[in-house]
Amino acid sequence: MEGLRTSQANLVVYIHPSKANKVSQAILRELSSLLFKYNEMFDGVVLAYDVGVRNETARILPGVHPFYGVKLRAELLLFSPKPGMLVEGKVVRIGEDSINLVVLAFSSVSIVQEDIRKDFRYKIKHGEELLASRSHKRHVIKVGSTVRFLVKSFDEEILHISGSLIPFHTGGVDWLDKNAEEGSQSERSIKRERETSKVKAGLDSGACSEDTTMNSERRRSKKSKRETEKVKRQSLIQESIEDTTVNNEQNR
């Protein structure tokens, strides 16, 4: 699923002197306060962390209540959905005008009717509301189904996603995954047919070219013969004229 990423971060956790004998617990408590909240510094919602202390010597900060500054090296798992990403969620409600999902058990998703492609139609079967595909009878979305959708927008304050089912590569994950191989096979067969057609077209054009060349040579040969015969006839006529002229002069 898109939208998930890890990030390396150098952090400083400030611990009250009263927690000096329980530093590990204090660090985990501070880091846990970051979970499932959008953090601008990390540009995402912190889902999990793996932390290690960079320096075991803490620096005491001056003030009315001095704190220990502990330097940490943390690896964070972040959820940062952006428009255009494909994200998966579990359907919790299906209505005639929209469907609602939840992503990673904390982020709500709504997909309104205008963002659902026409191939899906709302219906009630055996008292259960669902979306059924018109072109693929087994492609059905119901409560509890995992759906792959396109992110339109993400509200960072309330962690709400607006999604879309317009693209044809969105819908029920089970159906999409089962038909992915068949789809790729059909795409490969279509490509092979196109390549075969191109080869045939090339052969046909080559044959036509050869036929055209042969016809051209034949026409040139015939034209050459006609010109040769024409020259011979003209030569014979000229000789006949010359003979006639000579005979007339002798008669005189």
Summary of the structure (lengths in Angstrom):
residues: 252
radius of gyration: 41.5
end to end distance: 116.6
largest distance: 153.9
contacts: 660
relative contact order: 0.10
helix: 39%
strand: 38%
